[in-house]
Amino acid sequence: DSYYGGNLLIVLPDTFGTAAFLRDAPDWIADWTGFRPDSAPPIEGGEKILSWWRGKGKDPKQKLLIFSDGLEVETIEETYRHFHGKVRMSFGWGTNLTNDFEGCAPTETNRLDAISLVCKVTEANGRPAVKLSDNPAKATGDEKEIERYLRIFGEKDRLEQLVKV
């Protein structure tokens, strides 16, 4: 907070699962600018965060949600319509904006498929790193470590979804 004065205080809650984060987050996190519900379905994930803010006595209209996980135009429009007037929003269109070549080739090919440009931490100080994610298909890390982290943080609200990249 002292470095950014509130301007860049955006929570990425899904590292060990949004449900676990919201359950265990200290109260002062509710004062931050907003959340980026990255790997949960946008409307479902956003509603859980709005409910959490209300439970902390915060007005969601004063907060910001940044949606960004593999979005397509239809999802952006649906999410915008759902949250309009409830919370400030931004959309990080990402891969499907910068590499939207699907169906552009005159013949069927996978040579134009989007690729993931996201760097993932694999270890820190010689210890394996884990990301559980709200989408089990996006979990990263050693399988045994993932299982260990799931025993600690739980699997509540994790939902398997198609990962395009």
Residue, then its C-alpha position, 0 to 999 in steps of 0.5 A: d500500500s505504501y508503494y502504490g497508494g492504492n492505485l495498483l492494489i489488485v488481488l489475484p486470489d486464485t493461486f491456492g483457490t479463491a474460496a481459500f483466499l476469501r476464507d483466510a484473507p485478512d480484513w485489510i485486503a478489503d480496502w484494496t482497489g479490486f480483484r482479478p478473478d482469473s480462473a473462475p467463470p467470470i460471473e460466478g467468480g465476480e459474484k463471490i467477490l462482491s459478496w465477500w466485499r459486502g460481508k466486509g462492509k465495503d460497497p462493491k460500486q467503489k471497487l474494481l473487478i478485472f476479468s481476464d481469463g481466455l475471454e471472448v467477445e460474447t463472454i465480455e458482453e455477458t459479464y459486462r451486462h451482468f455487473h453493470g452498475k454493481v462494480r467498476m470493471s475492466f477486461g484484459w482480453g489477452t490471448n484472444l485479442t492479440n492472436d485471434f486467427e482461429g478459423c482464418a485459414p482457408t483450410e483446416t489447420n492448427r498452425l494458427d492456434a493461440i499459444s500461451l505467453v504466460c510465464k509460470v514460476t516452477e520453483a523458488n529457492g530450490r523448493p517447488a512452486v504450486k498454483l492450484s487455480d480455480n480451474p483444476a486444468k490450470a494447476t501447475g507444479d509437481e503432482k505430489e505437491i499439488e495434492r499436498y496443497l489441496r489437503i491444506f487449502g481444499e478444493k471448494d469451488r474449483l471447476e474444471q473448464l476448457v483451457k484453450v492455451 
